[in-house]
Amino acid sequence: MIVWLASYPRSGNTLLRTVLFKTMGLMSFSDALGQKAGVTAIALQGTGVAEKIKSGDWDEFYRKASESDEVFLVKTHRPPRDDQPAIYILRDGRKSCLSYSRYHQRFTPPPCPSLLDVVLGAGYFGGWSDHYRTWMKRGNTMLVRYEELVNAPGELLARLAETVRHAGEIAPWNNPFDELQQKNPDFFREGRIAWQGDPAWTPLIDAAFFRLHGDLMIELGYADAETVMATRKDIPDEWFELVDASRRFLAEKKAFEVVCAERHVVIDGLKKACDERQAVIDGLRLGFVRKLTRLWR
């Protein structure tokens, strides 16, 4: 069985994986997005967890892990692909989007998504609100807020252990963020919990974010209605028209990508069938040539 460790990028997935390893000794794996080389165990600085290949092929690993009685913890930022249990890590959307944008600036070759691109949901994993709602509409997704995960009290650890079916000892959690940040400051950028603003988070970015994600921010308690309304102050209506148009365009683009992905599955299946038949033909041809060669002798 797989228990998905799901989150929008830069929302605390690495922190959750560290908590599970440090307190329960549980290894976790990545969904190896875009890689056929295999599933890689988490390799955190300073945790003593070495990089380890579990399987040579993601699809094979997924099948075997899903059918197994053993629990496999697998990190993902992608939408749900099945109905297996999940733990979803939630963070204030402003902090997630800002951190994700800066991650792109440091680690993604240009042209990389801008902060506005991330806020609009133009990146590979879509928008913050849609990502949350897609995972939380499932009945077996446990919600964990980044804010409570930072200190991970015993009650939270007990709930995590129940979800991942860990019956062993649970050690107290001691957050190693300062040590991790010292070793890898580009990845472990800052560990502050509350939103404190940022020079890159301009009034236009703020207005666009709350236009798209204001309802969820209110629902989750990260903002109130007055705060959301205040973001419209002194912002021209044309800006919101552009934001709305971008949202419609991205929704159409995503729908088109889904259709293309489905057709690629069909194409790949046909290609596999053609390759198999070609192999049979090549085998028959080779056997025929060998038979003729023996006759000529």
N, C-alpha and C positions, 0 to 999 in steps of 0.2 A: 504494500500500500504506500502511496505517496501522500505526504502532507505538504502542501504548497506553502512556501514562505513568500507571500505576495506583497507587492507594494508598488506605488508609483516611484520612479527613480529618485534617489537621494532623499528617501523618507525614513530611513532607519533599518533597512534590510540587513546591512552588515552588522549593525548593533544587535539585532535580534539573533543573528547567527552566532555572534560572539557570546551573547548571554547563554544560549543553549549549549554551547561548547564548554564555557567556563563553569557553569553551574551544574550541568548534567553529563558533560563529556560526550555530547552528541555531535557527530559530524553532519555537515550539510553539503548539498551539491547544487550546481548551477544548471539551468536548463540549456546551457551551451548554445545560446541564440546565435544562429548563423554559422555554427561550427559542426562539422561532421567528425571532428577529431575525438570527441568523447565528452564525458561529463567530468568536470574537475572539482575536487573537493576544495572547500574554501581555504585560502592561504593567507591568513591575517598576520600582519606584522606583530611579533611578540607573543603570539598565542601558542606557538609550538606545533601548529597544525601544518603538516607538510602537504605540498601539492601532490595529488594522487589521482590517477586515471582509474575510474571505476569500470568503464566500458569503452570499447572502441567505437561505438556508434550510438548516438542519442536515441534514435527510434527503438533500437534493441533494448537499451537501458530502460526507456520509458515503459515498454511492454513488460519486461521482466519485473521491474519495480512495482508496477501497478498490480500485477498478478501475485506478488509475493505476500506472505503473512508478515514479513519484516517491514518495519516502517522506514521509509526513506524521506528525508527532509530535502526539498528541492526549492531553491530560490527561483523566483520568476518576476519579471515586470510585465509579462504579456497577459492578455485576457485569459480567463479560464478556458481550459481545453477539455475538461471533464468535470465530474461531480465529486471528486475526492476531496477530503477535508482540506481546509486552508486556514492559515493565520495571516490576516491582513494588517500591515503596519501603516498607520495614518499619521501624517504630519501636517501642520498648518500649510495650506497650499502655497502661500507666498514664499515660505522658506524652501519648500520642495522645488518650486519653479526656479527660484533664484539660484539655489545650489546646483540644480540640474544644468542650468545655463552655464554656470561657471565650470562645471565638470566638462561640458562640451568645449569651452574655450581652452581648457588645459590639455584635454586628451583626444579631441576629435579633429582630424585634418580639415582645413578650410575647403569649401565654405561650410561652417558649422551653424546650427540653429542659433538665432539670436534669442535674447530674453523674451521679446515679443512673440517670436515663433513658438517658444515653449508655452507661454501663457495662452496663446490661441489654440494650442494643441496640434501644432503642425509637425511635431516630432514623430518618431516611429511609434511611440507608445500612446499617442493621442493626448487628450486633455485630462487635467487633474480630476475634475468632477466626474466625467464619464468613466474614468478608470476606477474610481472608488465605487460608483453605483453598480458597475458591471460585476465587481467581485462581491459586493455586499448584498446583492439581491439573491444570492445563493443561501440556502438555509443552514449550511454547515461551514460558514466562515467565521472564525473568531476574530474580533476586532481588538487590536492593541494600539494604543496611542503612543507616539514617540515620547511624549511628555512623561508618561508613567514608566516607559521602558528604560529611560535613562538611569533611574535608580532601582528599578525592578524589585519591588518589595516582595516579601515571601508569598503573599496572597496571589500576586501575578505569576510568580514562578510556579505555584501549585496549579494554576489554571493552564499554563503552558504545558506543564508536565502531563496533565490529563489529556490535553488535545493531541500531544505527540505520543501518548501511551508509554510514558516513561515511568516505571515503577521503582526505580532505584533511588539512590541518595541524591539530594538536591543541596548543593553548596551555596552559601550566601554569595550575593553578587557584589563585586567591587569594580566599578567602572574604570577601565584602563585607558580612558580617552586621552589623557595628557601624554601618556607614554606612546600611544599610537600616533598622535598628532606630531610628536617630536620626531618619530621615525619616518612618517609619510605625511607631511603637511599639505601636499597637494590634494590627497584623497580625503584625509580627515581634517577638513578645513576649519570648522568651528562647531562647538558643542552647545551653544546657547539654545535655550528652549523657547523663550518668548520672542515674538517678532519685535525687532528694534529698528526697522527701516534700513535703507541702504541707498547710497548715491545713485546706483543703477536703477533703483525702483522709483522711477519718475512719476509725477501725477498722471501722465498719459498711460503708463504701464499699470498704475494702480486702478485707473478708471476702466481699462480694458479687462483686467483681472476680475474686478467685482461685477462688471457687466456679465461675464460668463460664469463666474463661480460664486457670486454673492449669495445666492439662495443656499448653497451647500455650506458656505462659511457660517451663515446664520444658524442653519440646522445643527451644525456641529459645535456651535458655541465659540468659534474663533472670531466672530464679529457680531455686531448687532445691526439692526435696521438703520439706525441713525448713521453709523459708520459707513454703511454701504451707500446711503443717499449722499453723504458728504463727498464721496469720491466723484460725483457728477459736477460738483461746483467748479465753475469757470472752465469746464471742458466743452468745446463746441459740439453741437449735435452731429456734425459731419464725422467726427471721430467715432461715435457709436455706430453710425451707419456703416462705416468701414469695418468695424469690429464684427457687426452682424453679418455683413456680406462675406467676410473671411470665414466666419463660422459655417455659413451655408456652403461655401466652396469646399471647405475641408470635409464636411459631412458627405458631400457628393464624391469627393476624391476617395474617402475611406470606403464608400460603397463600391466604387469602381475597383479599388484594390482587392476587395473581398471577391468580386466576380472574377478578376484576373487570377487570384490565388486558386479559386475553385477550378478554373479552366486549366491552370498549370498542373493540378493534380491529375486531371484527365489526360493531359498531354504526356506527363511523366509515366502514367500507367500504360498508355499506348506505346510509348517508346520502349518501355521495359518488355512489353509483349513482342514488339518487333525485334528487339535485340535477341530475345529468347528464340524466336523463330528463325532469325538469321543464323544463330549459332547451330540450330538443328540442320539448316540448309548447308552451312559450311561443313558440318560433320559428314553429312551425306555426300557432299561433293568430294571431300577428302577421301572418304571410303571408296567412292567410285573410281577416283584417280588411281588409288593404290591397287584396286582390282584390275584395272586396265593395264597398269604397269606389270603386274604379275603375269597377265595373259601374254603381253608382248614379249616377255622373257622366254 
